[in-house]
Amino acid sequence: MKKHNFYAGPSILPEVTLKKTAEAIHDFAGTGISLMSISHRSKEFVAVMEEAQQLFKDLLNIPEGYSVLFLGGGASTQFAMVPYNLMGKKAAYLNTGAWSTKAIKEAKLFGEVDVVASSDNKNFSYVPKGFTIPEDADYFHITTNNTIYGTEIKYDMDSPVLLVADMSSDILSRPVDVSKYALIYGGAQKNLAPAGVTFVIVRNDILGKTGRAIPTMLNYQTHIDKGSMFNTPPVFAVFALLQTLRWLKDLGGVEAMHGINEKKAALLYDEIERNTFFKGTVNKEDRSLMNVCFVMAEGREDKEKAFLDYATSKGMVGIKGHRSVGGFRASLYNALPLESVEALVACMKEFEQANK
Ligand SMILES: *Cc1c(COP(=O)(O)O)cnc(C)c1O
């Protein structure tokens, strides 16, 4: 039976990424050597790294003056690297969920953290609005897509101070005005690649201002100077990432991708609203295009396991909600085909019919 992969991360990747990467494990770029066993200094791998950086810049229309880095350590290491490199005395954070909360915890190790607003009073079911960003902060940090709670900041906000964004779970899902951000980072395992590579887009002129001594590996400048080759980069994951970037370019880039993502999300959210067995969990205008959370409607709670079993029997994988929200979460990342959303919606309709 065909499986429909709704996992939140690591998650579905384009078929072509899997195919090309599988081939390269046996014979990378015609070298007769495995991708897993070739020097990262070989000209063949250097070409992969350079093309991946350039394509990332092209796809996101990244202006001059920014560097694209591919590092190890995951987005979680960025929670510390950002304040290490950018915080003098004080930074501002918007708390929109579990990942923001973790980023805030790390930032507190480096100085004063002003949490300008938080939606924790309603289990992070909305994105706070109308907050003021303090002008004396060194930067303002946001999480654009809240993978666990299913909310998303779908526009590029204005900030009087450097804007820093964790875009782990919505990078390249829509056009972004990179010029409004000083730094964007994320783990690539949600929308781009297997686990192991972390992307960072950083404006070169913001670094070296804190006066703080920074360990070499945690200093962005090290990786800018060495083109992400200071130490051994995650070779395998970077290769796979490049295949996904090529796939995205062939498909028409982020504008085209955004159109498809809107269509997929609308299909599922419409069914959640229509179907009397289910209800959404977040504020409508803040709904994520990437992670769709829903629970059983009032009075239907006893049917939760039955629906999970039914959907599983129909090939749905990874739709169980995160323990902090419960119910269901369907992640509709770039590589998830419309057909998979249609299959999930069909399950929901069939379940309603069978249980009337
Ligand atoms: C998954 C995720 C992270 C954590 O990423 P790691 O690479 O596992 O450290 C951070 N932020 C967001 C928004 C995420 O979705």
The ligand as a Gaussian input file, in Angstrom:
#p B3LYP/6-31G(d) Opt

LIG

0 1
 C       12.732000      21.017000      14.698000
 C       12.876000      22.423000      15.104000
 C       13.982000      22.877000      15.849000
 C       15.057000      21.949000      16.364000
 O       15.888000      21.561000      15.349000
 P       17.139000      20.610000      15.613000
 O       17.811000      20.648000      14.285000
 O       16.599000      19.262000      15.973000
 O       17.948000      21.196000      16.702000
 C       14.064000      24.224000      16.148000
 N       13.125000      25.084000      15.739000
 C       12.046000      24.689000      15.029000
 C       11.034000      25.699000      14.594000
 C       11.894000      23.353000      14.689000
 O       10.821000      22.958000      13.969000

